[in-house]
C-alpha cells in the first residue's frame, strides 16, 4: 500500500465512490441486484443523525477501498448497547493488506466511545480468508444463524 490509509465516516459526496464497494459486497454474498430503493434508503440512513446505522470507509490515495457498516441496538441480556458490524468489504486490489483489520479496529473504537462493550458480526462458514482475520480479532462463540424470509 502506498500512502496512508485513512479510516473515516462517510460524507454525502462519497456516494458514487461507496456504491461500487456496496455492489461488490452484495455480489460477494450472491445478492446480484439490490433494488435501488434499498441502496438509496441505506445511504440516507448513514447520513441521518437520528438513525443508529453508521458507515465508515477506508480511503487510500483519494480512493475508497473498503467499507464497514454498523448498528447500535439494545438487547435483553445487557444494559449497554450492542454493536453489530453488519457489512465489511474491501476492494479486491487491497485485500490482505490490513484494510479490513483497520476498519474493524475503528468500529471497536466507535463502539467503545458509544458505551458498548460488545461488537459482533456474522459471516458465511466458507468465507475462509476473512475468517482467518476474524479469528485473530474476535472470538467465534459457536452460534449458528437462522432466518426466515417473510
KEVOGU-189547 format. One record per atom (N, C-alpha, C, CB): x, z, y. Coordinates in steps of 0.001 Angstrom, whole numbers, padded with zeros to 6 digits, always signed. Glycine has a CB too. Layout:
XZY...
//
This chain:
+000848+000000-001176+000000+000000+000000+000888+000000+001231-000962+001217+000002+000625-000913+002127+001365-000899+003382+000466-000309+004457+001848-002332+003776+001036+000441+005342+000260+001062+006403-000430+002315+005909-000762+000088+006957-000885+003133+006855-001551+004377+006457-002991+004129+006021-001524+005381+007607-003419+004876+005028-004803+004838+004587-005574+005838+005431-004934+005155+003058-006650+005380+006041-007478+006229+006895-008800+006462+006184-007700+005585+008306-009168+007721+006005-010462+008077+005437-011312+008596+006590-010326+009149+004275-012492+007991+006768-013331+008352+007905-014796+008114+007597-012923+007564+009141-015661+008679+008439-017095+008418+008338-017370+006975+008740-017906+009401+009227-018441+006413+008191-018834+005078+008618-019405+005137+010031-019864+004469+007639-019319+004018+010701-019961+003847+012001-020828+002594+011910-018900+003736+013171-021784+002466+012827-022742+001347+012769-022076-000011+012607-023586+001332+014017-020952-000213+013275-020297-001525+013244-019572-001813+011930-019317-001626+014381-019559-000871+011007-018908-001070+009703-019768-001837+008712-018541+000261+009107-021034-002038+009014-021956-002558+008006-021433-003812+007305-023287-002860+008645-021026-004812+008056-020599-006085+007452-019367-005913+006562-020303-007112+008547-018543-004906+006830-017335-004668+006032-017610-003721+004861-016223-004091+006917-018616-002869+005032-019056-001958+003968-019839-002731+002901-019929-000811+004555-020620-003710+003323-021524-004428+002431-020830-005031+001197-022210-005522+003201-019692-005715+001316-019048-006250+000101-018627-005151-000886-017825-007075+000487-018234-003992-000374-017896-002878-001263-019149-002368-001971-017222-001733-000471-020228-002219-001220-021507-001791-001782-021975-002773-002858-022569-001666-000671-021882-004057-002567-022287-005072-003552-021378-005038-004776-022266-006478-002921-020081-004853-004564-019147-004750-005684-019429-003544-006553-017730-004686-005177-019751-002441-005922-020099-001221-006656-021324-001463-007536-020363-000050-005676-022341-002051-006956-023568-002293-007713-023351-003300-008840-024667-002788-006782-022547-004325-008605-022226-005277-009673-021471-004598-010812-021396-006442-009118-020551-003701-010453-019778-002974-011456-020698-002251-012430-018831-001974-010784-021782-001695-011905-022729-000965-012746-023887-001825-013244-023274+000207-011987-023762-003143-013133-024748-004050-013700-026018-004202-012889-025100-003597-015044-025981-003740-011650-027132-003928-010766-026842-005175-009945-027390-002661-009840-027257-006315-010464-026865-007596-009882-027451-007869-008515-027254-008686-010790-028665-007430-008268-029275-007725-006979-030075-006519-006507-030176-008977-007070-029488-005750-005621-030205-004649-004982-031051-005264-003870-029212-003541-004421-032338-004982-003820-033170-005544-002746-032638-005161-001366-034621-005067-002893-032723-006107-000439-032224-005868+000927-032828-004630+001553-032512-007064+001809-034087-004334+001268-034729-003169+001860-034036-001873+001426-036212-003130+001476-033546-001828+000198-032817-000646-000273-031475-000549+000441-032610-000699-001811-030766-001655+000519-029474-001653+001211-029645-001248+002672-028810-003040+001119-030615-001827+003354-030835-001517+004770-031260-000062+004964-031896-002454+005360-032129+000432+004095-032574+001822+004198-031423+002777+003921-033731+002093+003227-030640+002477+002903-029480+003306+002585-028539+003360+003779-028744+002767+001342-028231+002205+004347-027338+002164+005505-027912+002973+006668-027094+000711+005940-029189+002823+006933-029790+003534+008070-029735+005044+007858-031251+003083+008278-029815+005489+006625-029704+006929+006340-028318+007455+006680-030018+007211+004864-027297+006657+006421-025940+007096+006762-025793+007338+008255-024913+006064+006303-026532+006589+009041-026408+006649+010496-027438+007574+011134-026542+005263+011081-028233+008267+010341-029287+009161+010822-028842+010603+010615-030639+008887+010089-028612+011315+011695-028107+012691+011615-029076+013649+010929-027802+013202+012998-030342+013271+010792-031308+014156+010136-031326+013978+008624-032695+013911+010691-030632+012983+008129-030578+012725+006684-029402+013473+006051-030458+011203+006406-029575+013997+004822-028472+014684+004135-027596+013732+003318-029027+015763+003223-027638+012443+003648-026900+011409+002927-025764+010923+003831-027844+010218+002505-024558+010875+003304-023387+010563+004115-022534+009483+003449-022552+011827+004353-021769+008791+004274-020859+007762+003763-019518+007893+004453-021441+006342+003973-018475+007815+003653-017120+007720+004185-016497+006460+003610-016264+008996+003838-015501+005971+004305-014807+004768+003866-013298+004991+003946-015228+003545+004722-012600+004195+003170-011147+004142+003233-010786+002846+003944-010491+004223+001799-009959+002962+004973-009551+001797+005760-008042+001641+005656-009993+001935+007250-007617+000433+005357-006198+000121+005230-005911-001143+006033-005786-000057+003732-005038-001028+006999-004671-002172+007841-005895-002861+008446-003868-003179+007028-006872-002059+008887-008062-002591+009531-009132-003116+008595-007673-003660+010435-008928-002990+007279-009893-003492+006293-010434-002320+005478-009236-004558+005356-011736-002321+005238-012323-001291+004388-012007-001616+002929-013865-001185+004616-011438-000631+002226-011012-000842+000841-011654+000142-000132-009510-000734+000746-012512+001013+000377-013178+001956-000514-014326+002642+000188-012193+002990-001036-015243+003162-000623-016376+003902-000076-016695+005089-000967-017608+002992+000070-017303+006082-000360-017875+007215-001091-019144+007623-000363-016860+008420-001198-020197+007834-001116-021475+008293-000571-021783+009633-001227-022636+007243-000822-022219+010582-000430-022505+011902-000980-023733+012501-000317-021302+012832-000807-024338+013437-001034-025605+014035-000630-025511+015547-000793-026788+013459-001462-025994+016271+000194-026114+017722+000066-027545+018045-000344-025731+018449+001401-027691+018972-001288-029030+019375-001717-029028+020816-002210-029548+018440-002819-030196+021389-002258-030383+022738-002783-030529+022672-004299-031622+023419-002139-030372+023822-004924-030544+023915-006366-031127+025279-006704-029199+023688-007107-031646+025399-007891-032260+026666-008297-031241+027689-008785-033278+026415-009383-030004+027292-008985-029013+028208-009556-027943+028654-008578-028358+027566-010722-028084+028281-007301-027114+028674-006281-027842+028881-004960-025990+027607-006132-027242+029685-004109-027764+029866-002763-027222+028769-001843-027397+031267-002220-025930+028468-001993-025303+027461-001137-025687+026044-001586-023769+027627-001152-025408+025100-000725-025704+023699-001017-024818+023164-002126-025538+022851+000232-025338+022210-002849-024554+021424-003795-024230+020098-003131-025319+021212-005150-023120+019527-003509-022741+018214-003005-022657+017260-004189-021387+018269-002225-023488+016236-004143-023499+015216-005186-022770+013988-004669-024953+014862-005619-021665+013660-005294-020916+012447-004977-021609+011314-005728-019376+012570-005377-022456+010584-005021-023315+009614-005690-022611+008303-005992-024525+009346-004853-021853+007783-005037-021219+006482-005213-019744+006588-004822-021943+005391-004368-018901+005975-005619-017471+005906-005329-016986+004548-005806-016673+007079-006018-016327+003816-004911-015878+002471-005282-014682+002093-004429-017021+001430-005114-013728+001412-005054-012578+000889-004312-012428-000599-004591-011279+001647-004691-011915-001291-003596-011622-002717-003722-010642-002905-004868-011048-003301-002392-010886-003908-005674-010059-004080-006870-008582-004322-006545-010587-005233-007694-008269-004813-005360-006867-005030-004976-006123-003743-004642-006803-005957-003792-006850-002652-004461-006189-001380-004123-006400-000317-005198-006707-000860-002785-006909-000713-006339-007136+000259-007408-005808+000799-007924-007938-000377-008560-005857+002015-008392-004684+002725-008938-003618+002974-007878-004077+001930-010093-004041+003009-006617-003099+003295-005528-003474+004572-004777-003048+002117-004552-004381+005362-005335-004729+006643-004739-005907+006632-003784-003573+007160-004035-006561+005493-003602-007675+005408-002652-008832+006294-003117-008150+003939-002492-009238+006161-004366-010352+006963-004887-010018+008450-004834-010690+006546-006333-008801+008804-005164-008375+010200-005120-008511+010767-003703-006922+010331-005610-008121+009974-002712-008228+010443-001329-009688+010513-000874-007431+009522-000394-010506+009586-001323-011935+009659-000995-012564+010917-001596-012672+008401-001505-012264+011202-002852-012787+012413-003487-012295+013648-002736-012364+012479-004978-011014+013661-002391-010455+014794-001652-011159+015024-000327-008981+014579-001409-011515+013943+000348-012235+014072+001621-013650+014603+001401-012289+012716+002348-014305+014169+000334-015628+014715+000015-015505+016215-000255-016252+013982-001217-014476+016621-000981-014247+018052-001222-014128+018813+000098-012973+018260-002070-013353+018282+001021-013164+018948+002319-014481+019062+003077-012138+018186+003170-015243+017996+003083-016509+017992+003819-017531+018913+003160-017069+016567+003912-017520+018967+001848-018423+019874+001146-018076+021322+001486-018351+019644-000381-016808+021625+001449-016377+022981+001773-016741+023341+003210-014866+023127+001559-016543+022422+004138-016881+022660+005544-018384+022884+005726-016418+021478+006408-019201+022284+004859-020660+022438+004933-021144+023703+004218-021348+021211+004330-020211+024435+003609-020585+025654+002903-020908+025455+001440-021745+026266+003565-020628+024292+000913-020873+024018-000501-019652+024428-001309-021206+022520-000730-019910+025022-002456-018821+025417-003350-018780+024567-004615-018958+026884-003722-019561+023471-004594-019604+022619-005790-019808+021164-005390-020733+023073-006750-018954+020301-005934-019128+018854-005840-019213+018349-007271-017948+018155-005032-020174+017507-007527-020306+016966-008872-020699+015499-008790-021345+017767-009691-020485+014781-009881-020858+013372-009965-020995+012986-011420-019819+012471-009255-021439+011775-011637-021556+011246-012986-020956+009846-013024-023034+011228-013451-020561+009443-014203-020078+008085-014405-020449+007671-015820-018532+007980-014164-020339+006404-016090-020607+005936-017449-019464+006338-018366-020809+004403-017475-019798+006641-019602-018799+007083-020575-017688+006064-020770-019462+007368-021902-018003+004776-020620-016996+003738-020846-016174+003405-019600-017666+002489-021347-016358+004131-018522-015578+003916-017295-014243+004667-017437-016376+004407-016014-013446+004226-018385-012257+004975-018807-011182+005084-017733-011666+004334-020023-010979+004044-016959-009944+004099-015923-010302+005144-014883-009760+002722-015256-011540+005118-014414-011972+006113-013427-011938+007515-014026-013388+005789-012913-012313+007645-015272-012344+008963-015899-010959+009589-015997-012957+008865-017278-009917+008777-016066-008556+009341-016054-008317+010111-014766-007496+008225-016211-008752+009551-013652-008645+010250-012372-009574+011456-012358-008976+009301-011199-010819+011264-012749-011796+012356-012689-011345+013559-013507-013157+011875-013184-010725+013314-014654-010233+014411-015492-009123+015202-014803-009726+013867-016821-008459+014592-013835-007395+015284-013089-007937+016093-011917-006376+014278-012579-009049+015645-011338-009519+016266-010097-010788+017103-010268-009767+015201-009071-011361+017131-011468-012583+017893-011709-012695+018188-013199-013836+017121-011201-013732+018917-013549-013955+019300-014938-015200+018606-015479-014091+020832-015067-015079+018005-016641-016227+017427-017329-016921+018571-018054-015802+016272-018326-018130+018913-017586-018813+020050-018195-019715+019658-019363-019626+020765-017157-019642+018411-019804-020310+018003-021028-021766+017628-020912-020197+019059-021985-022322+017633-019713-023729+017284-019590-023946+015794-019857-024249+017657-018199-025067+015484-020445-025497+014117-020685-026676+013857-019746-025888+013882-022203-026679+012714-019075-027721+012413-018097-028807+011566-018748-027130+011685-016866-030036+011970-018550-031196+011196-018986-031946+010751-017734-032127+012033-019948-032614+009613-017808-033506+009227-016716-034645+008407-017267-032750+008440-015627-035704+008381-016529-036892+007603-016878-037348+006890-015624-038034+008507-017467-037400+005584-015679-037889+004809-014534-039401+004940-014458-037471+003312-014644-039884+005205-013293-041339+005349-013075-041867+004184-012284-041665+006666-012347
//
